Amino acid sequence: MRATRLAIPDVILLEPKVFGDSRGFFMESYNQRTFTQATGLTPTFVQDNHSHSARGVLRGLHYQIKQPQEKLVRVTTGAVFDVAVDLRKSSPTFGKWVGETLSADNKKQMWIPEGFAHGFLVLEDHTEFLYKTTDYYAAEHERCIAWDDPTIGVAWPLDGAPVLSAKDQRGASLQTAETFA
C-alpha cells in the first residue's frame, strides 16, 4: 500500500497493491498492519457504510461535532470527486480543502481524519461508495457546511447543478458553522 499525504498532510491518499490477470484482480481493501505501516495510524473501526448514487449527486459537506468520525473511504463501482475540509480552528489549514477522484478503476482510498467535513460529487451513474468509520453515526451531532460556501471555494467538477438532499441544501456557512478547537 502506498500512502501519500495531500496538501493538508493529515488527509492521506492510499493506493493498495492490486494483483490482476486475465481473470480479474485481487486486492486487500483493508489490512490493519499494512495500513499502520503506511500511515503510522491505528484506527479502530466500528461501522461500515455503503451508499449508491446517480451521476450528479453531491453529498456533504458532513461532520459530527461530537463523536467525530474518522473515515476510510473508497469506491467499488463508478467514480466520485471526494473532498475533505479542515474545520480545526487551531490548524494552519483551517477552512482549506483537498479533493481527489476515487474510482472503481483507480481503487484509491482516502483517509479523512477527525476535525474535517467530508463530501463527494458522484461522477458516474450507479456509483457505490463505501466508508469505514471510527465512531457511530449520531444524528444529533451531525452538522453540514454548504457545499458551495465561497469562503472554502471547493472546485467541484460540476456538469450542471448538483442533486442535493434537503439537509445539504440548508448547509451552514463556514463562518456560522460549529467547528473544532
C-alpha positions in Angstrom: 0.0 0.0 0.0 1.3 3.4 -0.9 0.3 6.3 1.3 0.6 9.9 0.0 -0.1 12.9 2.3 -2.0 15.5 0.5 -1.7 19.3 0.6 -3.4 19.1 4.0 -1.0 16.4 5.4 -3.5 14.8 7.8 -5.6 13.7 4.8 -4.0 10.7 3.2 -4.5 9.1 -0.3 -4.0 5.4 -0.2 -3.2 3.1 -3.2 -3.5 -0.6 -2.4 -1.5 -3.2 -4.2 -3.7 -4.8 -6.9 -2.9 -8.1 -8.4 -4.5 -8.6 -11.7 -4.5 -11.0 -14.7 -6.9 -12.2 -17.4 -9.3 -13.5 -14.7 -9.7 -10.1 -13.0 -8.0 -8.8 -9.9 -7.4 -9.3 -6.1 -6.6 -6.6 -3.5 -6.8 -6.2 0.2 -9.1 -3.3 0.7 -8.1 -3.1 4.3 -5.4 -4.7 6.4 -4.7 -3.1 9.8 -0.9 -4.0 9.9 -0.4 -2.7 6.3 -2.4 0.5 7.0 -0.4 1.2 10.2 2.9 0.6 8.5 1.9 3.0 5.6 0.3 5.8 7.7 1.5 5.4 11.3 -2.2 5.4 12.4 -4.0 2.7 14.3 -7.8 3.4 14.0 -10.4 1.2 15.4 -13.4 1.0 13.0 -16.9 0.4 14.5 -19.2 1.0 11.5 -19.2 0.4 7.7 -21.4 2.5 5.5 -22.4 1.9 1.9 -24.2 4.4 -0.5 -25.4 4.1 -4.0 -25.9 7.3 -6.1 -26.5 8.5 -9.6 -24.3 10.9 -11.5 -24.6 14.5 -10.3 -25.5 13.7 -6.7 -23.5 15.7 -4.2 -23.4 14.5 -0.6 -21.9 16.8 2.0 -20.1 18.6 3.5 -20.9 16.5 6.6 -19.3 16.0 10.0 -20.2 15.2 13.6 -19.3 17.9 16.1 -19.4 15.4 19.0 -18.5 11.7 18.4 -16.4 12.8 15.4 -15.8 10.1 12.8 -12.5 9.4 11.1 -13.2 7.7 7.8 -11.5 5.5 5.3 -13.4 5.9 2.0 -13.4 4.1 -1.3 -15.5 3.5 -4.4 -16.4 0.0 -5.7 -18.4 0.9 -8.7 -18.3 4.2 -10.6 -16.4 7.3 -9.5 -16.6 10.3 -7.2 -14.7 13.5 -6.6 -14.0 13.2 -2.8 -13.4 16.3 -0.6 -12.2 16.9 2.9 -12.4 20.4 4.5 -10.3 21.2 7.6 -12.6 22.5 10.4 -9.9 22.7 13.1 -9.6 26.4 14.2 -6.1 25.8 15.6 -4.9 24.4 12.2 -2.9 26.4 9.7 -5.1 24.9 7.0 -8.4 25.8 8.7 -11.1 26.3 6.0 -8.9 24.8 3.3 -9.9 21.7 1.3 -8.3 18.9 -0.6 -10.0 16.7 -3.2 -9.2 13.5 -5.2 -11.0 11.4 -7.7 -11.7 7.9 -6.3 -13.0 5.3 -8.7 -13.5 1.6 -9.1 -10.8 1.7 -11.8 -8.1 3.5 -9.8 -9.0 1.8 -6.5 -7.6 4.7 -4.5 -8.9 5.3 -1.0 -8.8 8.4 1.2 -8.3 8.8 4.9 -10.4 11.6 6.4 -9.3 12.4 10.0 -11.2 13.8 12.9 -11.9 17.5 12.6 -12.8 17.5 8.9 -16.0 17.9 7.0 -16.4 15.4 4.2 -18.4 15.3 0.9 -18.3 13.9 -2.6 -19.7 14.5 -6.0 -20.8 11.5 -8.0 -19.1 11.4 -11.4 -20.8 8.3 -12.9 -24.2 6.6 -12.8 -24.6 3.7 -10.4 -21.7 4.7 -8.2 -21.2 2.7 -5.0 -19.3 4.4 -2.1 -18.1 2.6 1.0 -16.6 4.0 4.1 -15.4 2.7 7.4 -15.8 5.0 10.5 -14.2 5.1 13.9 -17.3 6.2 15.7 -21.0 5.6 15.3 -23.4 7.8 13.4 -25.1 10.3 15.8 -27.8 12.3 14.1 -28.0 14.8 17.0 -24.3 15.7 16.5 -24.3 15.8 12.7 -23.6 19.1 11.0 -23.5 20.2 7.4 -21.5 23.0 5.8 -22.7 24.4 2.5 -21.1 22.6 -0.4 -20.8 25.9 -2.3 -19.5 28.1 0.5 -17.4 30.7 -1.3 -15.1 31.1 1.8 -14.0 27.5 1.2 -14.2 27.5 -2.6 -14.3 23.8 -3.4 -13.7 23.4 -7.2 -16.3 20.7 -7.7 -16.0 19.3 -11.3 -19.7 20.0 -11.9 -21.6 19.5 -15.2 -24.7 21.4 -14.3 -26.4 21.9 -10.9 -25.8 19.1 -8.4 -28.6 16.9 -6.9 -28.8 17.7 -3.2 -30.7 16.4 -0.2 -32.9 18.8 1.7 -30.4 18.7 4.5 -27.5 19.5 2.2 -29.5 22.4 0.7 -29.6 24.0 4.2 -25.8 23.7 4.9 -24.3 26.4 7.1 -21.6 28.8 6.0 -18.1 28.2 7.4 -18.4 31.5 9.3 -21.5 30.3 11.2 -20.8 26.6 11.5 -19.7 24.9 14.7 -16.1 23.9 14.3 -13.4 22.1 16.2 -10.8 23.7 18.5 
